[in-house]
Amino acid sequence: MCWSQSAYVLTCYHGQAESYQGLASSATTTSNIERTGALVRVPIDDNGLNSACDPISENYTDQIAVIDRGHCDFTAKLLNVQSQGAIGAIICNFDPNPMLMDVDNNQINIPTVSLGMQDCTAILTNMTNGQVEASLSFSSQMTSPCELAVGITSEAGSVYVKNMDGIILVGKDGNCYLISIDINGEISKEIVTCPSD
């Protein structure tokens, strides 16, 4: 049975936050509702794509893997990145819309989001120019796409990650903000103590 749970991706690149709406895999449950970490692109495999169909040797501990659709089933892809420590995954569709993903819930325990081609292209473009941090959040109801709260753009390089809570960034006003997504896909911000170096 395919799952149709809403999923949200909030990225932070050079202090600029963007949000995207996709679909969660059937293995995503309320027990793993949010993950935050650096995005990592899986290597090109024997098929000439970043499909994660071949065993992976890289260490993905505390990272979120970005994977192309195709060439093998979703369970195989996710097993390969999960075995290397990934805490979540984004599957990039080659069509404009996110796709439904049915995976083996007995083997997969990392949350996974599918995104359409345009959203993935935007994320991958930023990844080629520097590190991108992301939060994955999941809702049990379909909701309208997130709208980013106003006034939290930051200086380049002033990005910190606090796993499981959200993304912390430094605003132009000098305050540190925790940006998070709740289970309904709503983006919120609050002033927090800035992390020490």
RARAKA-V742187 format. One record per pair of residues at least 12 apart in sequence whose C-alpha atoms are under 10 Angstrom apart, sorted by the first residue. I is the first residue (numbers start at 1). J is the second residue. If there is no record, write none. Layout:
i = <I/I>
j = <J/J>
This chain:
i = <1/1/1/1/1/2/2/2/2/2/2/2/2/2/3/3/3/3/3/3/3/3/3/3/3/4/4/4/4/4/4/4/4/4/4/4/4/5/5/5/5/5/5/5/5/5/5/5/5/5/5/5/6/6/6/6/6/6/6/6/6/6/6/6/6/6/6/6/6/6/6/7/7/7/7/7/7/7/7/7/7/7/7/7/7/7/7/7/7/7/7/7/7/7/7/7/7/8/8/8/8/8/8/8/8/8/8/8/8/8/8/8/8/8/8/8/8/8/8/8/9/9/9/9/9/9/9/9/9/9/9/9/9/9/9/9/9/9/10/10/10/10/10/10/10/10/10/10/10/10/10/10/10/11/11/11/11/11/11/11/11/11/11/11/11/12/12/12/12/12/12/12/12/12/12/12/12/12/12/12/12/12/13/13/13/13/13/13/13/13/13/13/13/13/13/13/14/14/14/14/14/14/14/14/14/14/14/14/14/14/15/15/15/15/15/15/15/15/15/15/15/15/15/15/15/15/16/16/16/16/16/16/16/16/17/17/17/17/17/17/17/17/17/17/17/18/18/18/18/18/18/19/19/19/19/19/19/19/19/19/19/19/20/20/20/20/20/20/20/20/20/20/21/21/21/21/21/21/21/21/21/21/21/21/21/21/21/22/22/22/22/22/22/22/22/22/22/22/22/22/22/22/23/23/23/23/23/23/23/23/23/23/23/23/23/23/23/24/24/24/24/24/24/24/24/24/24/24/24/24/24/24/24/24/25/25/25/25/25/25/25/25/25/25/25/25/25/25/25/25/25/25/26/26/26/26/26/26/26/26/26/27/27/27/27/27/27/27/27/27/27/27/27/27/28/28/28/28/28/28/28/28/28/28/28/29/29/29/29/29/29/29/30/30/30/30/30/30/31/31/32/32/32/32/32/32/32/32/32/33/33/33/33/33/33/33/33/33/33/34/34/34/34/34/34/34/34/34/34/34/34/34/34/34/34/35/35/35/35/35/35/35/35/35/35/35/35/35/35/35/35/35/35/35/36/36/36/36/36/36/36/36/36/36/36/36/36/36/36/36/36/36/37/37/37/37/37/37/37/37/37/37/37/37/37/37/37/37/37/37/37/38/38/38/38/38/38/38/38/38/38/38/38/38/38/38/39/39/39/39/39/39/39/39/39/39/39/39/39/39/39/39/39/39/40/40/40/40/40/40/40/40/40/40/40/40/40/40/41/41/41/41/41/41/41/41/41/41/41/41/42/42/42/42/42/42/42/42/42/42/43/43/43/43/43/44/44/47/47/49/49/49/49/49/50/50/50/50/50/50/51/51/51/51/51/51/51/51/51/51/51/51/51/52/52/52/52/52/52/52/52/52/52/52/52/52/52/52/53/53/53/53/53/53/53/53/53/53/53/53/53/53/53/54/54/54/54/55/55/55/55/55/55/55/56/56/56/56/56/56/56/57/57/57/57/58/58/58/59/59/59/59/59/60/60/60/60/60/60/60/60/61/61/61/61/61/61/61/62/62/62/62/62/62/63/63/63/63/63/63/63/63/63/64/64/64/64/64/64/64/64/64/64/64/64/64/64/64/65/65/65/65/65/65/65/65/65/65/65/66/66/66/66/66/66/66/66/66/66/66/66/67/67/67/67/67/67/67/67/68/68/68/68/68/68/68/68/69/69/69/69/69/69/69/69/70/70/70/70/73/73/73/74/74/74/74/74/74/74/75/75/75/75/75/75/75/76/76/76/76/77/77/77/78/78/78/78/78/78/78/78/78/78/79/79/79/79/79/81/82/82/82/82/83/85/86/86/87/87/87/87/87/88/88/88/88/88/88/88/89/89/89/89/89/89/90/90/90/90/90/90/90/91/91/91/91/91/91/91/92/92/92/92/92/92/92/92/92/92/93/93/93/93/93/93/93/94/94/94/94/94/94/95/95/95/95/96/96/96/96/96/96/97/97/97/97/97/97/98/98/98/98/98/98/98/99/99/99/99/100/100/100/101/101/111/111/111/112/112/112/113/113/113/130/131/131/132/133/133/133/133/133/134/134/134/134/135/135/135/135/135/135/135/135/135/135/136/136/136/136/136/137/137/137/137/137/137/137/137/137/138/138/138/138/138/139/139/139/139/139/139/140/140/140/141/141/141/142/142/143/143/143/144/144/144/145/145/146/146/146/146/146/147/147/147/147/148/148/148/148/148/149/149/149/149/149/150/151/151/151/151/152/152/152/152/152/152/152/152/152/152/152/153/153/153/153/153/153/154/154/154/154/154/154/154/154/154/155/155/155/155/155/155/156/156/157/157/158/158/158/158/159/159/159/160/160/160/160/160/160/160/161/161/161/162/162/164/165/165/165/165/165/166/166/166/166/166/166/166/167/167/167/167/168/168/168/168/168/168/168/168/169/169/169/169/170/170/170/170/171/174/175/175/175/175/175/176/176/176/176/176/176/176/177/177/177/177/177/177/178/178/178/178/178/179/179>
j = <26/100/101/102/103/24/25/26/27/99/100/101/102/103/23/24/25/26/27/28/99/100/101/102/103/22/23/24/25/26/99/100/101/102/140/141/142/22/23/24/25/26/28/29/100/113/138/139/140/141/142/143/21/22/23/24/25/113/114/137/138/139/140/141/142/143/144/145/183/184/185/20/21/22/23/24/25/28/33/34/111/112/113/114/115/136/137/138/139/140/141/142/143/145/183/184/185/20/21/22/23/24/34/113/114/115/135/136/137/138/139/145/146/181/182/183/184/185/186/187/21/22/34/35/36/90/113/114/115/119/134/135/136/137/138/146/181/185/36/133/134/135/136/137/146/148/166/167/179/180/181/185/187/36/37/38/39/123/126/132/133/134/135/136/167/38/123/126/131/132/133/134/135/153/154/159/160/161/167/168/169/179/123/126/127/129/130/131/132/133/134/154/156/157/158/159/126/129/130/131/132/133/153/154/155/156/157/158/159/169/132/133/152/153/154/155/156/157/158/159/160/168/169/170/171/172/132/152/153/154/155/156/159/169/132/133/134/148/149/152/153/154/167/169/179/122/123/134/146/147/148/119/134/135/136/145/146/147/148/181/185/187/115/116/119/120/123/136/145/146/147/185/97/98/113/114/115/116/119/137/138/142/143/144/145/146/185/90/91/97/98/99/100/112/113/114/115/116/119/138/142/145/90/91/97/98/99/100/101/112/113/114/115/116/138/139/142/90/91/98/99/100/101/102/111/112/113/114/115/136/137/138/139/140/74/75/89/90/91/99/100/101/102/103/104/105/108/110/111/112/113/114/100/101/102/103/104/105/108/111/112/75/101/102/103/104/105/106/107/108/109/110/111/112/88/103/105/108/109/110/111/112/113/138/139/105/109/110/111/138/139/140/111/137/138/139/140/183/109/111/87/88/109/110/111/136/137/138/164/110/111/136/137/138/139/140/164/182/183/87/88/111/135/136/137/138/139/163/164/165/166/180/181/182/183/62/63/64/87/88/89/110/111/112/134/135/136/137/138/162/163/164/165/166/62/63/64/87/88/133/134/135/136/137/161/162/163/164/165/166/167/180/61/62/63/64/65/86/87/88/132/133/134/135/136/161/162/163/164/166/167/60/61/62/63/64/65/87/127/131/132/133/134/135/161/163/60/62/63/64/65/66/86/88/89/90/123/124/127/131/132/133/134/135/60/63/64/65/66/67/86/89/90/124/127/131/132/133/60/63/64/65/66/67/68/89/90/124/127/128/56/58/60/64/65/66/67/68/80/81/56/57/58/66/67/67/68/70/71/67/68/69/70/71/66/67/68/69/70/92/66/67/68/69/70/71/72/73/74/76/77/91/92/65/66/67/68/69/70/71/72/74/76/77/78/79/80/81/67/68/69/70/71/72/73/74/75/76/77/78/79/80/81/72/76/77/80/76/77/79/80/81/83/84/77/79/80/81/82/83/84/80/81/83/84/81/84/85/81/83/84/85/86/81/82/83/84/85/86/87/88/81/82/83/84/85/86/87/84/85/86/87/88/163/81/84/85/86/87/88/89/133/134/81/82/85/86/87/88/89/90/110/111/112/133/134/135/136/78/81/82/85/86/87/88/89/90/91/112/81/88/89/90/91/92/112/113/114/120/123/124/81/89/90/91/92/93/114/120/90/91/92/93/94/114/117/120/90/91/92/93/94/95/99/114/91/92/93/94/101/102/103/91/101/102/103/104/108/112/101/102/103/104/105/107/108/103/104/107/108/89/91/103/90/91/103/104/107/108/109/110/111/112/104/107/108/109/110/110/107/108/109/110/108/110/110/111/109/110/111/112/136/109/110/111/112/113/135/136/110/111/112/113/114/136/111/112/113/114/115/120/136/112/113/114/115/116/117/120/113/114/115/116/117/118/119/120/121/124/114/115/116/117/118/119/120/115/116/117/118/120/121/115/116/117/118/115/116/117/118/119/120/114/115/116/117/118/119/113/114/115/116/117/119/120/113/114/115/116/113/114/115/113/114/136/137/138/136/137/138/136/137/138/157/157/159/159/159/160/161/166/167/161/163/166/167/161/162/163/164/165/166/167/179/180/181/164/166/180/181/185/164/166/180/181/182/183/184/185/186/181/182/183/184/185/181/182/183/184/185/186/183/184/185/183/184/185/184/185/184/185/186/184/185/186/185/186/181/184/185/186/187/185/186/187/188/179/186/187/188/189/179/186/187/188/189/189/171/172/173/189/169/170/171/172/173/175/176/177/178/179/189/169/170/171/172/173/177/169/170/171/172/173/174/175/176/177/169/170/171/172/173/174/169/170/169/170/170/171/172/176/171/176/195/176/177/178/194/195/196/197/178/179/195/178/195/180/178/179/180/181/182/178/179/180/181/182/188/189/179/180/181/189/180/189/190/191/192/193/194/195/191/192/194/195/191/192/194/195/191/194/190/191/192/193/194/189/190/191/192/193/194/195/189/190/191/192/193/194/190/191/192/193/194/191/192>
